[in-house]
Amino acid sequence: MKVLVTGSAGFIGFHTVNELVEQGFEVVGLDNINDYYSPQLKYARLQEAGIEQEFIKWYKPVQSIKNPAYKFVRMNLEDKQQLFSLFHEEKFDYVINLAAQAGVRYSIENPDVYVQSNIIGYHYILEACRNFPPKHLVHASSSSVYGANAKIPFSEEDKVDSPVSLYAATKKSNELMSHTYSHLYKIPITCLRFFTVYGPWGRPDMAPMLFAKAIINNKPIKIFNNGDMERDFTYVGDIVNGLIKTVLSEINNSGLYRVVNIGNGSPINLLDFIHKLEKCIGQESIKTYMPMQPGDVPKTWASQEKLMRITDYKPNVSLEKGIENFVSWFKYYFQKEAVI
């Protein structure tokens, strides 16, 4: 079975590729390696998977030197002709679309890139799937579509018509586009709403990396909404496990389109997360309390009922163990001054 993983130089994409290869799939990774955050971290992830930076050229597949079942191609989703050629040549059984311009706060400052990548780029993924149909397309949506939803836990049946950031608006748009393409062209599509993902090889613009780097450097950390924040922190290994189970699950029981939460199902207070991080690092943080930022929400909490009905998904990495794994990785790369 052959799987396309877009965003394969990204945090979740990197781990997804590794697990798919481990499970015996043939994998093609795609990423444009943009500079939203350090490209060197993305190149380091690729190198860890056996893709050497010196051989990466636009539109030219590179074979992993570690995993014969994995190859990588640098490409923008917006490159329609190149994307179609890739689909035509590879004939994918499954497509996992993790590529997107991420970041809630960045979307407020730089809206254009979100429309290009998240709307136009995803439109071409859908078009490619229409012309070269896979057995299943799984697309990365986000818990941000729930906006300031006051009902908890967040359920897939809740209204999501009031996004509070452009990033969230693009993800909601993706879900609507998916519904239309699935209805018109009979494409099996699942949109997975990811809740706060953390772990080794994470993004440097996300709280765990920002906090860890500041703590080790004795710099203050910014705590928004004066610390009155809760997040459904989910370990990346659990996310990948649920993602792959979803890709392989049957989707035709109740139509060809569905939206599904994937998280830990247990929100954690941000200050509790910081205290566990401090304990694992062995150093207290210098805290600067800030007001709520535009686009942020005070609490996220994923209902897991639907995903558990579809698969046997059950998150099994505790917060303590997940933070321990993250800190162990972070300290190694921080001390090496490699990429972060």
N, C-alpha and C positions, 0 to 999 in steps of 0.2 A: 504494500500500500504506500502511495506517495502523497506527502503532505507539503503544502506551501505554508510557511510561517512568515508573514510580513512583520516588520519590526523586530527582526531576529537579532539585531545588535543591541536591542533594548533590554531592560531589566527582566520583564516577564518573558519576552521572546527568547532570550538567551537560555533561561531555565527550561522553557518549553521544548526548544530544540534538543537540548541534552536529554530530557526525559523521553522524547519520542524516539530518538536514536537508540537509547538504552532499551526501549521496548521493541525494537526491531523494525521501525518504520524507515522508509527512505524519505529524506527531508531536503527541501530546497528552502533556504533562508533568503529573505529580501529585506534590504534596509537602505536608506539614502545617507546614513551617517551624518545627519545635520549637526549644526553647532548650537542647538538649544542648550545643551550642556556639553561638557568636555568630550570631544570626539575621541580623545585618548582612552577614556573609560570604555567607550563602545568598541574601539579597536582591541582593548585588553580582553573584553568579553569574547570577541571573535577569535582572538589568539588562543584563549583558553579552550575554545571549541575546535582549534586546529586550522583556523583561517588566518594565514599570515598577511599582515598589512601590506607588505611590499608587492603582493600579487593582486591586490584589489584594484580593479579598474571598472569604470562605468560600463555596465551592461555585459561584462565578461564573467561568466561563472567561474568560481574558484573552488577547487576540491579541498576538503579538509584533510590535513595530513594525519589527524588522529582518528577520524571516523569516516570510513569509506562510504557510508550511507548518507553523508551530509555534504552539500555544496552551497555556496553563498553567491549572491549576485547583488551588486550595488545598483539601485534603481529608485526613482521616485514613482509613487503610485500615479502621479499625474502624467507620466510618460505612457500615454495610452497605447501607442503602437508597440513599444517595447514590452509592455505588460501583456498585451494580446499575443505577441510572439512567444513569450515565456509560457503562457497557458497552452497555446497550440502545441508547442514542442514537448512540454512535460506531461500534459494530460493528468492533472492532479485528481486524486481520489477525494481529498479533503483540503479545505482552505481555512486557515486560522488567521484572521486579520487583526493583528495587534498594532499595526503601524498607525500612528496618529500624532498630531502635535498635542502634547500634553501640557498640563499646568493651568490651574484656575486663574491665578493672579496674572500670569503672563498673557492670558487671553484678553485681559482688560487693556493691556498696553499695546499688544500687537495682534489685532483682530484679523488682519489680512491673511496671515499664514494659516490660521485655523480654518478659514473658508477654503483655501487652496488645498490643504492636506486632508482635512477631515470631511469636507463636503465633496469637492471635485475628485480627490483621490479615491474616496470610498465609492463614489459613483462609478468610477472606472473598474474597481474591483467587482461591483455588481454586474457591470456590463460584460466583464470577462467571464464571470460565472454564468451569465445568460448564454453566451456564445460557446463556452466550453464547460458544461455543467459538472460540478463536483457532486459527490454523494451528500455533502453537508458543508455549508459555510457557517463558521462560528466567528462572530464579530465582537470585539471588545467595546462594550458600552461602559457606563460609569454610574456609580451611586450618586454622582453630582446631578443627575437628571431629576432627583427627588426634590431639589431646591431646599426651601425652608419648610419642608413637610413636617408638620407637628405630630402626626400619627406615627407611633412606633410599636413594634419594629416596622421598617419599611417593607411593604408588600408590593409585588408586581401588579396588583390590582389597584394600587393607589394612583390618583391623578398626578401626572407629571407635566402639567401645562404651564408651569411658572418657574423656569430655570433662572438662576440668579447670576450666571456667568455665561459668556459666549461659548466657552468650552462645553458647558453643560448643554447649551442650545444646539451645538453641533452634534453632540452625542444623541440627543433626542431626535434631531433630524435624521441621523443615521438609522435609528430604529424605525422611523416612518418610511424612509426609503426602502429599508429591508422588507417591511410589511408589504409594500407595493410590489416590489420585484418578486417576492415569494408568491403573492397572489396572482400576478399576471403571468409569470414565467415558470411557476411550479418549482422554484428553487428552495430546497430545505435550508432554512436559516434560523440560527439561534443567536440572539443578542444577549451576552452575559454582562450583567451590571456588576463590575468589580468594586469591592469595598477596600479601603485603605490597605495596600499591599506593602509589606516590608520584608527585609531579609538581606543576605549577602548579595553583592553586586547591584545594590539598589541605586536609585537615581539620586544625584547629589542635590537636587532642588527640593527633595522631600524631607519631612521633619526628622526622621531617624538619622540621616546623614548630616543634616545641618546641625542637629543637636550634638552628635558625637564629635564632629570636627571642632565645634566651639568649646565643648567641655575639655577636650584634650589640649586645646590651645589657650585655655583659661580666658576665653572670650564670652561675652554675655550671649544668652540665647533669648530670642524673642518668643514670648508666650502670648498668643492672641486671645482676645475676649477675657483677659485677666485670668486665664487658666480654666475658665468654665467651658471646656470643650470635651466632647467624647467622640471617639472614633472606633469603628469596628475593625481594629487592626487584624490583618489576616496574613499569616506567614506564606511566603511565596511558594514553598513546596506544596502546601495545601491547595493553593490557587491552581497550580499546574496540574495537580492530581484531579481536581474537579473539572478543569478545562478539558483534559484529555478524555475523561469519562463522558463528558457532554458531547464531544466531537463524535464519539463512537456510539452514542445512544440513539435509539429509534426516535424519530421525530414525527411520524405520520399518524399517530393515534388521534390527535386533535388538531389537524391542520399542519401545514408545512412551515409555519412561522411561530416563534415563541420568544418571550423575554424572560430571563431567569436571573435572580440574584445569585452572587457567589461571594461569600464573606465568611467570617468566623462565627457570626451569630451571637456575639457577646461584646458589647461596647466597653471600652476602657477609657477612664478619665485621662486626659493628656498629662496631668501632673503625676499620676500613678505610672504612666509609661516612662516619663522622665526619671522618676525615682528608681525604677528598675534599671534603666539605662545607666544612671549614675552608679548604682551598686555594682553593675557588671564591669563598668570601666574602672571603678575604684576611685572616683573623683566626683566632688559635688559641682553642680553648675552654677553659674552666675545668671540670675534670672532677671529679665526685663519684661514687665507686664505691659501689654499693648491692648488697644481696643480691637473689636472685631473688624476684620478687613473686608472690603467689598468682595462679594462672590463667595465668601465663606459661610458655613452653616455651623450651628453649635453642636449638632449631634448626628451621627449616622449609626444605623443598626439594621442589619440585614435579616429579614425573615428567610430561613433556609428550607421551608417546607416544600416548595416547588422543586428545588434542585434535588432534595432527598427523595422525592417521588420519582424523578427521572432517572437518577443514578443512586448508588449507595454511598455518595459523597458524605464524608464526615471529617471535619478538620481535626487533626490529632497532634499538632505541635503547640505546646503551651506557650504563653507569652514569655515566660522566663527562658525557656529553651530557645525560642525564636530570637530573642534579644541576645542571648549568649552566642548563638551562631553568627548573628550579624556583627557583634562586637569583635569576635575572634577574627572574622574576615577583615573588618575595618582596620583593626590595629595592624594586621600584617601589611596591608596595602598602604596605610598611612605611614608606617615606619619606613617602608620601602620607597616612599614618595613616588609611587608609580603613576597613579592616575587621578588621585583625589586631593 
